[in-house]
Amino acid sequence: MIGSDAYNYINILNKVASASWTKNEIIANNLANVATPNYKRKDLEFESILAEALTDTTTRNMDKKVAHLNANLSSLKPRVYTEYSSLDYRYDGNNVDIDTESAYLADNQIKYYTLLDSMTHEFNRLKSVLS
């Protein structure tokens, strides 16, 4: 984490990108276990945690919300969970569907590269201000 207010958005984008990378690893693990009997798919919850952290009702100013969140960034942690509730349609008890996981992987990769692009954009903004 970079300790200047100018980097508030970059710090949060970095935290979100880290969570997205972890989700990518979890999805890859699900795909690797597609043929493992009784394996239950895992997933990562972070977007709702981030949204809840940004719902500061004392202000409507996003910069202030981001600054407040940046001050407490270490408390913002993704949650990995095992999905037991999805329908086990396979006889071996495994609930991983390769097509669904592949779609989740593609979606997550797009999000990850978009986050990296946003971070690059933020760094370029800072660089142009300093030039």
FIKOLZA-1660 file (N, C-alpha, C; in steps of 0.1 Angstrom, whole numbers, plus 5000, padded with zeros to 4 digits):
% residues 131
   i   px   py   pz ch aa at
   1 5008 4988 5000  A  M  N
   1 5000 5000 5000  A  M CA
   1 5009 5012 5000  A  M  C
   2 5006 5022 4991  A  I  N
   2 5013 5034 4990  A  I CA
   2 5007 5044 5000  A  I  C
   3 5015 5051 5008  A  G  N
   3 5010 5059 5019  A  G CA
   3 5007 5073 5016  A  G  C
   4 5002 5077 5004  A  S  N
   4 4998 5090 5001  A  S CA
   4 4984 5091 4997  A  S  C
   5 4977 5102 5000  A  D  N
   5 4963 5103 4996  A  D CA
   5 4961 5103 4980  A  D  C
   6 4972 5106 4973  A  A  N
   6 4971 5106 4959  A  A CA
   6 4970 5092 4953  A  A  C
   7 4973 5082 4961  A  Y  N
   7 4973 5068 4957  A  Y CA
   7 4961 5061 4963  A  Y  C
   8 4951 5067 4968  A  N  N
   8 4939 5061 4974  A  N CA
   8 4932 5051 4964  A  N  C
   9 4929 5056 4952  A  Y  N
   9 4923 5048 4942  A  Y CA
   9 4932 5036 4938  A  Y  C
  10 4944 5039 4936  A  I  N
  10 4954 5029 4932  A  I CA
  10 4955 5018 4942  A  I  C
  11 4955 5021 4955  A  N  N
  11 4956 5011 4966  A  N CA
  11 4943 5002 4966  A  N  C
  12 4932 5008 4964  A  I  N
  12 4919 5000 4964  A  I CA
  12 4919 4992 4951  A  I  C
  13 4923 4997 4940  A  L  N
  13 4923 4989 4927  A  L CA
  13 4933 4978 4929  A  L  C
  14 4944 4980 4936  A  N  N
  14 4953 4969 4938  A  N CA
  14 4947 4958 4947  A  N  C
  15 4940 4962 4957  A  K  N
  15 4933 4952 4966  A  K CA
  15 4923 4944 4958  A  K  C
  16 4915 4951 4950  A  V  N
  16 4905 4944 4941  A  V CA
  16 4912 4935 4931  A  V  C
  17 4923 4939 4925  A  A  N
  17 4930 4931 4915  A  A CA
  17 4936 4919 4922  A  A  C
  18 4940 4920 4935  A  S  N
  18 4946 4909 4942  A  S CA
  18 4934 4899 4945  A  S  C
  19 4923 4904 4949  A  A  N
  19 4911 4895 4951  A  A CA
  19 4907 4888 4938  A  A  C
  20 4908 4895 4927  A  S  N
  20 4904 4889 4914  A  S CA
  20 4914 4878 4910  A  S  C
  21 4927 4881 4913  A  W  N
  21 4937 4870 4910  A  W CA
  21 4935 4858 4918  A  W  C
  22 4931 4860 4931  A  T  N
  22 4928 4848 4940  A  T CA
  22 4916 4841 4934  A  T  C
  23 4906 4848 4929  A  K  N
  23 4894 4842 4924  A  K CA
  23 4898 4834 4911  A  K  C
  24 4907 4839 4904  A  N  N
  24 4912 4832 4892  A  N CA
  24 4918 4818 4896  A  N  C
  25 4926 4819 4906  A  E  N
  25 4932 4806 4911  A  E CA
  25 4922 4796 4916  A  E  C
  26 4911 4801 4923  A  I  N
  26 4901 4793 4928  A  I CA
  26 4893 4786 4916  A  I  C
  27 4890 4794 4906  A  I  N
  27 4883 4789 4895  A  I CA
  27 4892 4778 4887  A  I  C
  28 4905 4781 4886  A  A  N
  28 4914 4771 4880  A  A CA
  28 4914 4758 4888  A  A  C
  29 4913 4760 4902  A  N  N
  29 4913 4748 4910  A  N CA
  29 4900 4740 4908  A  N  C
  30 4889 4747 4907  A  N  N
  30 4876 4741 4904  A  N CA
  30 4877 4733 4891  A  N  C
  31 4883 4739 4881  A  L  N
  31 4884 4732 4868  A  L CA
  31 4894 4720 4869  A  L  C
  32 4904 4721 4877  A  A  N
  32 4913 4710 4879  A  A CA
  32 4906 4698 4886  A  A  C
  33 4896 4701 4894  A  N  N
  33 4889 4691 4901  A  N CA
  33 4876 4687 4895  A  N  C
  34 4874 4690 4883  A  V  N
  34 4861 4687 4876  A  V CA
  34 4858 4672 4876  A  V  C
  35 4867 4663 4877  A  A  N
  35 4865 4649 4877  A  A CA
  35 4867 4642 4891  A  A  C
  36 4869 4650 4901  A  T  N
  36 4871 4645 4914  A  T CA
  36 4858 4642 4921  A  T  C
  37 4855 4630 4925  A  P  N
  37 4843 4626 4931  A  P CA
  37 4841 4634 4944  A  P  C
  38 4828 4638 4946  A  N  N
  38 4824 4646 4958  A  N CA
  38 4831 4659 4960  A  N  C
  39 4838 4664 4950  A  Y  N
  39 4844 4678 4951  A  Y CA
  39 4833 4688 4950  A  Y  C
  40 4833 4698 4958  A  K  N
  40 4823 4709 4958  A  K CA
  40 4831 4722 4954  A  K  C
  41 4825 4729 4944  A  R  N
  41 4831 4741 4939  A  R CA
  41 4833 4751 4949  A  R  C
  42 4844 4759 4948  A  K  N
  42 4847 4770 4957  A  K CA
  42 4845 4783 4949  A  K  C
  43 4843 4793 4957  A  D  N
  43 4841 4806 4950  A  D CA
  43 4846 4817 4960  A  D  C
  44 4848 4829 4956  A  L  N
  44 4853 4840 4964  A  L CA
  44 4843 4851 4964  A  L  C
  45 4840 4856 4975  A  E  N
  45 4831 4868 4977  A  E CA
  45 4839 4880 4980  A  E  C
  46 4839 4890 4971  A  F  N
  46 4846 4902 4974  A  F CA
  46 4838 4915 4970  A  F  C
  47 4831 4914 4958  A  E  N
  47 4825 4925 4953  A  E CA
  47 4814 4931 4963  A  E  C
  48 4806 4922 4969  A  S  N
  48 4796 4926 4978  A  S CA
  48 4803 4932 4991  A  S  C
  49 4814 4927 4995  A  I  N
  49 4822 4932 5007  A  I CA
  49 4827 4946 5004  A  I  C
  50 4832 4948 4992  A  L  N
  50 4837 4961 4987  A  L CA
  50 4825 4971 4986  A  L  C
  51 4814 4967 4980  A  A  N
  51 4803 4976 4979  A  A CA
  51 4797 4980 4993  A  A  C
  52 4797 4971 5002  A  E  N
  52 4792 4974 5016  A  E CA
  52 4802 4984 5022  A  E  C
  53 4815 4982 5020  A  A  N
  53 4825 4991 5026  A  A CA
  53 4824 5005 5020  A  A  C
  54 4819 5006 5008  A  L  N
  54 4818 5019 5002  A  L CA
  54 4805 5026 5004  A  L  C
  55 4796 5020 5011  A  T  N
  55 4783 5026 5014  A  T CA
  55 4783 5034 5027  A  T  C
  56 4791 5044 5027  A  D  N
  56 4792 5053 5039  A  D CA
  56 4781 5063 5037  A  D  C
  57 4772 5063 5046  A  T  N
  57 4760 5071 5045  A  T CA
  57 4762 5085 5050  A  T  C
  58 4774 5088 5056  A  T  N
  58 4777 5101 5061  A  T CA
  58 4781 5111 5050  A  T  C
  59 4785 5106 5038  A  T  N
  59 4789 5115 5027  A  T CA
  59 4785 5108 5014  A  T  C
  60 4783 5117 5004  A  R  N
  60 4780 5112 4991  A  R CA
  60 4793 5114 4982  A  R  C
  61 4803 5120 4987  A  N  N
  61 4815 5122 4980  A  N CA
  61 4824 5110 4979  A  N  C
  62 4826 5105 4967  A  M  N
  62 4833 5092 4965  A  M CA
  62 4847 5093 4969  A  M  C
  63 4853 5105 4967  A  D  N
  63 4867 5107 4972  A  D CA
  63 4869 5105 4987  A  D  C
  64 4859 5110 4994  A  K  N
  64 4860 5108 5009  A  K CA
  64 4857 5093 5013  A  K  C
  65 4848 5087 5006  A  K  N
  65 4845 5073 5008  A  K CA
  65 4858 5064 5005  A  K  C
  66 4864 5067 4994  A  V  N
  66 4877 5060 4991  A  V CA
  66 4888 5063 5001  A  V  C
  67 4889 5075 5005  A  A  N
  67 4899 5078 5015  A  A CA
  67 4897 5071 5028  A  A  C
  68 4884 5071 5032  A  H  N
  68 4881 5063 5045  A  H CA
  68 4884 5048 5043  A  H  C
  69 4880 5043 5032  A  L  N
  69 4882 5029 5029  A  L CA
  69 4897 5026 5028  A  L  C
  70 4905 5035 5022  A  N  N
  70 4919 5033 5021  A  N CA
  70 4926 5033 5035  A  N  C
  71 4921 5040 5044  A  A  N
  71 4926 5041 5058  A  A CA
  71 4924 5027 5065  A  A  C
  72 4914 5020 5061  A  N  N
  72 4910 5007 5067  A  N CA
  72 4911 4996 5057  A  N  C
  73 4921 4997 5048  A  L  N
  73 4922 4987 5037  A  L CA
  73 4925 4973 5042  A  L  C
  74 4933 4972 5053  A  S  N
  74 4937 4959 5058  A  S CA
  74 4925 4951 5063  A  S  C
  75 4914 4958 5066  A  S  N
  75 4902 4951 5071  A  S CA
  75 4893 4946 5060  A  S  C
  76 4896 4949 5048  A  L  N
  76 4889 4945 5036  A  L CA
  76 4894 4932 5031  A  L  C
  77 4888 4921 5034  A  K  N
  77 4893 4908 5031  A  K CA
  77 4883 4900 5023  A  K  C
  78 4887 4894 5012  A  P  N
  78 4878 4885 5005  A  P CA
  78 4875 4872 5013  A  P  C
  79 4863 4866 5010  A  R  N
  79 4859 4854 5017  A  R CA
  79 4858 4843 5007  A  R  C
  80 4865 4832 5010  A  V  N
  80 4864 4820 5001  A  V CA
  80 4854 4811 5008  A  V  C
  81 4845 4806 5000  A  Y  N
  81 4835 4797 5005  A  Y CA
  81 4833 4785 4996  A  Y  C
  82 4828 4774 5002  A  T  N
  82 4825 4762 4994  A  T CA
  82 4810 4762 4991  A  T  C
  83 4806 4760 4979  A  E  N
  83 4792 4760 4974  A  E CA
  83 4786 4747 4975  A  E  C
  84 4778 4745 4986  A  Y  N
  84 4771 4732 4988  A  Y CA
  84 4757 4733 4982  A  Y  C
  85 4752 4745 4981  A  S  N
  85 4738 4747 4977  A  S CA
  85 4735 4744 4963  A  S  C
  86 4745 4745 4954  A  S  N
  86 4741 4742 4940  A  S CA
  86 4737 4728 4938  A  S  C
  87 4730 4725 4928  A  L  N
  87 4724 4712 4925  A  L CA
  87 4735 4702 4921  A  L  C
  88 4735 4691 4928  A  D  N
  88 4744 4680 4924  A  D CA
  88 4737 4672 4913  A  D  C
  89 4740 4675 4901  A  Y  N
  89 4733 4667 4890  A  Y CA
  89 4741 4655 4886  A  Y  C
  90 4753 4654 4891  A  R  N
  90 4762 4643 4887  A  R CA
  90 4761 4632 4898  A  R  C
  91 4763 4620 4893  A  Y  N
  91 4762 4608 4902  A  Y CA
  91 4774 4607 4912  A  Y  C
  92 4785 4614 4908  A  D  N
  92 4797 4613 4917  A  D CA
  92 4797 4623 4928  A  D  C
  93 4787 4632 4929  A  G  N
  93 4786 4642 4939  A  G CA
  93 4794 4655 4937  A  G  C
  94 4800 4655 4925  A  N  N
  94 4807 4667 4922  A  N CA
  94 4798 4678 4916  A  N  C
  95 4799 4690 4920  A  N  N
  95 4790 4701 4915  A  N CA
  95 4796 4711 4906  A  N  C
  96 4808 4707 4900  A  V  N
  96 4815 4716 4891  A  V CA
  96 4811 4713 4877  A  V  C
  97 4806 4724 4870  A  D  N
  97 4803 4723 4856  A  D CA
  97 4814 4730 4848  A  D  C
  98 4820 4723 4839  A  I  N
  98 4832 4728 4832  A  I CA
  98 4828 4740 4823  A  I  C
  99 4817 4740 4817  A  D  N
  99 4813 4751 4809  A  D CA
  99 4810 4764 4817  A  D  C
 100 4803 4762 4828  A  T  N
 100 4801 4773 4837  A  T CA
 100 4813 4779 4843  A  T  C
 101 4822 4770 4847  A  E  N
 101 4835 4775 4853  A  E CA
 101 4844 4782 4843  A  E  C
 102 4843 4777 4830  A  S  N
 102 4851 4784 4820  A  S CA
 102 4845 4798 4817  A  S  C
 103 4832 4799 4818  A  A  N
 103 4826 4812 4816  A  A CA
 103 4830 4822 4828  A  A  C
 104 4830 4816 4840  A  Y  N
 104 4834 4824 4852  A  Y CA
 104 4849 4828 4850  A  Y  C
 105 4857 4819 4845  A  L  N
 105 4871 4823 4843  A  L CA
 105 4873 4834 4833  A  L  C
 106 4866 4833 4822  A  A  N
 106 4867 4843 4812  A  A CA
 106 4862 4857 4817  A  A  C
 107 4851 4857 4824  A  D  N
 107 4846 4869 4830  A  D CA
 107 4855 4875 4840  A  D  C
 108 4861 4867 4849  A  N  N
 108 4871 4871 4859  A  N CA
 108 4884 4877 4852  A  N  C
 109 4888 4871 4842  A  Q  N
 109 4900 4875 4835  A  Q CA
 109 4898 4889 4828  A  Q  C
 110 4886 4891 4823  A  I  N
 110 4882 4905 4818  A  I CA
 110 4882 4915 4829  A  I  C
 111 4877 4911 4840  A  K  N
 111 4877 4921 4852  A  K CA
 111 4891 4924 4856  A  K  C
 112 4899 4914 4857  A  Y  N
 112 4913 4915 4862  A  Y CA
 112 4921 4925 4852  A  Y  C
 113 4920 4922 4839  A  Y  N
 113 4927 4931 4830  A  Y CA
 113 4921 4945 4829  A  Y  C
 114 4908 4947 4832  A  T  N
 114 4902 4960 4833  A  T CA
 114 4908 4967 4845  A  T  C
 115 4909 4960 4856  A  L  N
 115 4915 4966 4868  A  L CA
 115 4929 4971 4866  A  L  C
 116 4937 4962 4859  A  L  N
 116 4951 4966 4856  A  L CA
 116 4951 4978 4847  A  L  C
 117 4942 4979 4838  A  D  N
 117 4941 4991 4829  A  D CA
 117 4938 5003 4837  A  D  C
 118 4928 5002 4846  A  S  N
 118 4924 5013 4854  A  S CA
 118 4936 5018 4863  A  S  C
 119 4944 5008 4868  A  M  N
 119 4956 5012 4876  A  M CA
 119 4966 5020 4868  A  M  C
 120 4968 5015 4856  A  T  N
 120 4977 5022 4846  A  T CA
 120 4972 5036 4843  A  T  C
 121 4959 5037 4841  A  H  N
 121 4953 5050 4839  A  H CA
 121 4955 5060 4850  A  H  C
 122 4953 5055 4863  A  E  N
 122 4956 5063 4875  A  E CA
 122 4970 5067 4876  A  E  C
 123 4979 5058 4873  A  F  N
 123 4994 5062 4873  A  F CA
 123 4997 5072 4863  A  F  C
 124 4991 5071 4851  A  N  N
 124 4993 5080 4840  A  N CA
 124 4988 5094 4844  A  N  C
 125 4977 5094 4851  A  R  N
 125 4971 5107 4855  A  R CA
 125 4981 5114 4865  A  R  C
 126 4986 5106 4874  A  L  N
 126 4996 5112 4884  A  L CA
 126 5008 5116 4877  A  L  C
 127 5013 5109 4867  A  K  N
 127 5025 5112 4859  A  K CA
 127 5023 5125 4852  A  K  C
 128 5011 5127 4846  A  S  N
 128 5008 5139 4838  A  S CA
 128 5007 5151 4847  A  S  C
 129 5003 5149 4860  A  V  N
 129 5002 5161 4869  A  V CA
 129 5016 5164 4873  A  V  C
 130 5025 5155 4875  A  L  N
 130 5039 5158 4879  A  L CA
 130 5047 5163 4868  A  L  C
 131 5043 5161 4855  A  S  N
 131 5051 5166 4844  A  S CA
 131 5050 5181 4842  A  S  C
% end
